[in-house]
Amino acid sequence: MKCVSGTWETPVCEEPTCPLDTTVEDLIMERSPDIEGPVKPGHKLIFSCNRQGLKLKGQREITCQSNEEWSSPFPKCEEVMCVANLTVNMRSDGHPGPEISIRPGHTIILSCVGRGVKLQGHSKITCLSNGEWGNPFPKCVGGKCGPPPHVNFADTIEMTKNEYNSGEKVEYSCFNMFTLVQRHPYSKYVTCEQGEWRGSIKCLKPCSVSVEEMDERGIQLRWRGREKIFLPHGDRITFSCKRGKYSTGSDLIQTCNDGEMNLPLCE
């Protein structure tokens, strides 16, 4: 309490309420219980969209909490669309690119590319009013692959063929001093799948440091002679300052990172 003009003023505790956001377009909002006034903890809002062709994005029902916040953000109404993510060996007439979005009532025609690849399912599918396709989305099956793809700094383990069946794998090996990455999404294989090669190969580059570069930086190899060095990715090398020179603060132990290495400086 506080004293105002010689009289103690009794504090008033206001009951918590949640704010109403009435600016969201195309949104119909119903209250439960259906009463006017502030929205109190435990009261709910139920949402729907005000016209056909729209769908609700978010929670249909949210509740006012005791901390004066809603249990979820207010939803939005967005236009109904059918979305198709095409595989690499599938094409659609009049719709370039791997992803297609069309409105209800519209139809797309699909086909497959590649030697021996066939379409399994309906080639013509229509977008329905609920954002679903009228028929199950088709697949491209079968087919053969040509020679395996070129990979930088790597070659295949075995002699390649001109044609591969679906399911066949080809193994790669990196060139000398290069390092093969085998963590996801990379591996040492590519696989022929339904007429297309799948898989990613990556070889990390080694580092090289010349005698001239070390002279320019005032450094030398700590444990080796005066020579050019080659270092695979991930390997570490220790430098030292030349006689009469001192480190500027950079680390004298450096690690090769995909062909890059920060050389220390001694002055």
Rosetta blueprint (number, residue, H / E / L):
1 M L
2 K E
3 C E
4 V E
5 S L
6 G L
7 T E
8 W E
9 E E
10 T L
11 P L
12 V L
13 C L
14 E L
15 E L
16 P L
17 T L
18 C E
19 P L
20 L L
21 D L
22 T L
23 T L
24 V L
25 E L
26 D L
27 L E
28 I E
29 M E
30 E E
31 R E
32 S E
33 P L
34 D L
35 I L
36 E L
37 G L
38 P L
39 V E
40 K L
41 P L
42 G L
43 H L
44 K E
45 L E
46 I E
47 F E
48 S E
49 C E
50 N L
51 R L
52 Q L
53 G L
54 L E
55 K E
56 L E
57 K E
58 G L
59 Q L
60 R L
61 E E
62 I E
63 T E
64 C E
65 Q L
66 S L
67 N L
68 E L
69 E L
70 W E
71 S L
72 S L
73 P L
74 F L
75 P L
76 K E
77 C E
78 E E
79 E E
80 V L
81 M L
82 C E
83 V E
84 A E
85 N E
86 L L
87 T L
88 V L
89 N L
90 M E
91 R E
92 S E
93 D L
94 G L
95 H L
96 P L
97 G L
98 P L
99 E E
100 I E
101 S E
102 I E
103 R L
104 P L
105 G L
106 H L
107 T E
108 I E
109 I E
110 L E
111 S E
112 C E
113 V L
114 G L
115 R L
116 G L
117 V E
118 K E
119 L E
120 Q E
121 G L
122 H L
123 S L
124 K E
125 I E
126 T E
127 C E
128 L L
129 S L
130 N L
131 G L
132 E L
133 W E
134 G L
135 N L
136 P L
137 F L
138 P L
139 K E
140 C E
141 V E
142 G E
143 G L
144 K E
145 C E
146 G L
147 P L
148 P L
149 P L
150 H L
151 V L
152 N L
153 F L
154 A E
155 D E
156 T E
157 I L
158 E L
159 M L
160 T L
161 K L
162 N L
163 E L
164 Y E
165 N E
166 S L
167 G L
168 E L
169 K E
170 V E
171 E E
172 Y E
173 S E
174 C E
175 F L
176 N L
177 M L
178 F L
179 T E
180 L E
181 V L
182 Q L
183 R L
184 H L
185 P L
186 Y E
187 S L
188 K L
189 Y E
190 V E
191 T E
192 C E
193 E E
194 Q L
195 G L
196 E E
197 W E
198 R E
199 G L
200 S E
201 I L
202 K L
203 C E
204 L E
205 K L
206 P L
207 C E
208 S E
209 V E
210 S L
211 V H
212 E H
213 E H
214 M H
215 D H
216 E H
217 R H
218 G L
219 I E
220 Q E
221 L E
222 R L
223 W L
224 R L
225 G L
226 R L
227 E L
228 K L
229 I E
230 F E
231 L E
232 P L
233 H L
234 G L
235 D L
236 R E
237 I E
238 T E
239 F E
240 S E
241 C E
242 K L
243 R L
244 G L
245 K L
246 Y L
247 S E
248 T L
249 G L
250 S L
251 D L
252 L L
253 I E
254 Q E
255 T E
256 C L
257 N E
258 D L
259 G L
260 E E
261 M L
262 N L
263 L L
264 P L
265 L L
266 C E
267 E L
